[in-house]
Amino acid sequence: MISELGTMGWLALVVAFGAIVPVVPTGAAVSGAAALAFHNHPLLIVLVIAAGAAGAYVGDLVMYAMCRAGGEQLARRLRWLRDGEHLGSVKERLQKSQIPVLLVSRLLPGGRVPVLLAAAFLGLSWRTFVVANAPACLLWSAVYTGIGVAGGSIFPEPWQGVVAAILLVLIIGQAVSLISKRRTARQADAKAEPA
């Protein structure tokens, strides 16, 4: 049991680091851990959800604090901010409905960072962010754990389930990113066309 708790601690650290440095595939880490838990001890799945959610929550709080303190200049330096126009539309949505936008942003690949930046730049209160981000992180962890359990249940060997879960998360992330880029390109083309 001690080794499982240590593993969950490492999972939380990896997810927290990935929340701060958005190049680490945190969803894949949670899904892979869930696939292993499914094969080794199914009750550990609850701990995977908790560790993933805790890591995501802590990482989001650190990133939010950095954005609030460093502002847009820090976000540009760390390459968190790439598309100012997209950030403007996120700010508008966030001003209209803060909590739903925060909840959904965690589930969309590439959606969390622009929403965190917009929230920080708008000066969203800490209290609102802390309250809204907790269920968002829990929901995110549960979804990625579910993907891992699905991958683990399909394949007889734990390593096969882990590989399947990671591949599935990466494929879904790339597909969503591609769709988002195409939609953005179409919107830019529509704005560029003369009336």
C-alpha positions in Angstrom: 0.0 0.0 0.0 2.9 2.4 0.7 4.3 1.9 -2.8 0.8 2.7 -4.3 0.6 5.9 -2.3 4.1 6.9 -3.4 3.0 6.2 -7.0 -0.1 8.4 -6.5 2.2 11.1 -5.1 4.4 11.0 -8.2 1.3 11.1 -10.4 0.1 14.3 -8.6 3.5 15.8 -9.0 3.7 15.0 -12.7 0.2 16.4 -13.3 1.0 19.6 -11.2 4.2 20.1 -13.3 2.2 19.5 -16.5 -0.4 22.1 -15.5 2.4 24.7 -15.1 4.4 23.6 -18.1 1.7 22.8 -20.6 3.8 20.5 -22.8 3.6 17.5 -20.5 0.7 15.3 -21.5 -1.1 15.1 -18.1 -4.2 13.5 -19.4 -2.1 10.6 -20.7 -0.4 10.2 -17.4 -3.7 9.9 -15.5 -5.1 7.5 -18.2 -2.0 5.4 -18.0 -2.1 5.2 -14.2 -5.8 4.3 -14.4 -5.1 1.5 -16.9 -2.5 0.1 -14.5 -4.7 0.4 -11.5 -7.5 -1.4 -13.3 -5.2 -4.4 -13.8 -3.4 -4.3 -10.5 -6.0 -3.2 -7.9 -9.3 -1.7 -9.1 -9.8 0.2 -5.9 -6.8 2.3 -6.7 -8.8 3.9 -9.4 -10.3 6.2 -6.8 -6.8 7.2 -5.7 -5.9 7.9 -9.4 -8.8 10.3 -9.7 -7.8 12.0 -6.4 -4.1 12.3 -7.3 -4.9 13.6 -10.8 -7.4 16.1 -9.5 -5.0 17.3 -6.7 -2.1 17.7 -9.1 -4.2 19.6 -11.6 -5.6 21.8 -8.9 -2.3 22.7 -7.4 -0.7 23.3 -10.8 -3.6 25.5 -11.9 -3.3 27.5 -8.7 0.4 28.1 -9.3 -0.2 29.0 -12.9 -3.0 31.4 -12.0 -0.8 33.0 -9.4 2.0 33.4 -11.9 -0.4 34.9 -14.5 -1.9 37.3 -11.9 1.6 38.4 -10.7 3.5 38.5 -14.0 0.7 39.5 -16.3 0.6 39.4 -20.1 4.4 40.1 -20.3 5.2 36.9 -18.4 2.6 34.9 -20.4 4.3 36.0 -23.6 7.8 35.2 -22.4 6.8 31.7 -21.3 4.9 31.3 -24.6 1.6 30.7 -22.9 0.0 33.5 -24.9 0.2 32.9 -28.7 -3.0 34.3 -30.0 -4.2 37.6 -28.6 -7.4 37.6 -30.7 -8.4 34.2 -29.4 -7.7 35.5 -25.9 -10.1 38.4 -26.5 -13.0 36.0 -27.3 -12.2 33.9 -24.3 -12.3 37.1 -22.1 -15.8 37.9 -23.5 -17.1 34.4 -22.7 -15.5 34.5 -19.3 -17.2 37.8 -18.4 -20.6 36.4 -19.4 -20.4 33.1 -17.5 -17.3 32.5 -15.3 -18.0 29.2 -13.7 -19.2 27.2 -16.8 -16.3 28.5 -18.8 -13.8 27.4 -16.2 -15.4 24.0 -15.9 -15.4 23.3 -19.6 -12.0 24.7 -20.3 -10.3 21.9 -18.3 -11.9 19.3 -20.5 -10.9 20.8 -23.9 -7.4 20.1 -25.0 -5.7 23.4 -25.3 -8.6 25.2 -23.7 -7.3 25.5 -20.1 -4.4 27.9 -20.7 -6.3 30.6 -22.6 -9.1 30.6 -20.0 -6.5 30.8 -17.1 -4.8 33.7 -18.8 -8.1 35.5 -19.5 -9.2 35.0 -15.9 -6.0 36.3 -14.6 -5.9 39.3 -16.9 -9.5 40.1 -16.1 -8.7 40.0 -12.4 -11.1 37.2 -11.6 -11.2 36.9 -7.8 -9.2 34.2 -6.1 -12.3 33.0 -4.4 -14.2 32.4 -7.6 -11.2 30.7 -9.2 -10.5 28.5 -6.3 -14.2 27.4 -6.0 -14.8 26.9 -9.7 -11.5 25.1 -10.4 -11.9 22.4 -7.8 -14.8 20.6 -9.5 -13.3 21.3 -12.9 -10.1 19.4 -11.9 -12.1 16.6 -10.4 -14.2 16.2 -13.5 -11.1 16.3 -15.7 -9.4 13.6 -13.7 -12.4 11.4 -13.7 -12.8 11.7 -17.5 -9.2 10.8 -18.1 -9.3 8.0 -15.6 -12.4 6.7 -17.4 -10.4 6.6 -20.6 -7.6 4.7 -18.9 -10.1 2.2 -17.4 -11.6 1.7 -20.8 -8.2 1.0 -22.3 -7.3 -1.3 -19.4 -10.5 -3.3 -19.7 -10.1 -3.9 -23.4 -6.6 -5.4 -23.3 -5.5 -8.4 -21.2 -2.1 -7.1 -20.4 -1.6 -3.9 -18.3 1.0 -2.5 -20.7 -1.3 -2.8 -23.6 -4.0 -0.9 -21.7 -1.5 1.9 -20.8 -0.4 2.2 -24.4 -3.9 2.3 -25.7 -5.0 4.9 -23.1 -2.1 7.1 -23.9 -2.6 6.8 -27.7 -6.3 7.5 -27.3 -5.7 10.7 -25.3 -3.1 11.9 -27.7 -5.3 11.2 -30.8 -8.3 13.0 -29.2 -6.1 15.9 -28.3 -4.7 16.2 -31.8 -8.1 15.9 -33.4 -9.5 18.7 -31.2 -6.5 20.9 -31.9 -6.9 20.3 -35.6 -10.6 21.1 -35.6 -9.9 24.2 -33.5 -7.2 25.4 -35.9 -9.4 24.9 -38.9 -12.3 26.8 -37.3 -10.0 29.7 -36.4 -8.7 29.8 -40.0 -12.2 29.8 -41.4 -13.2 32.7 -39.0 -10.1 34.6 -40.1 -10.9 34.0 -43.8 -14.5 35.2 -43.2 -13.3 38.4 -41.5 -10.8 39.0 -44.3 -13.4 38.8 -47.1 -14.7 42.2 -48.2 -18.4 42.9 -47.5 
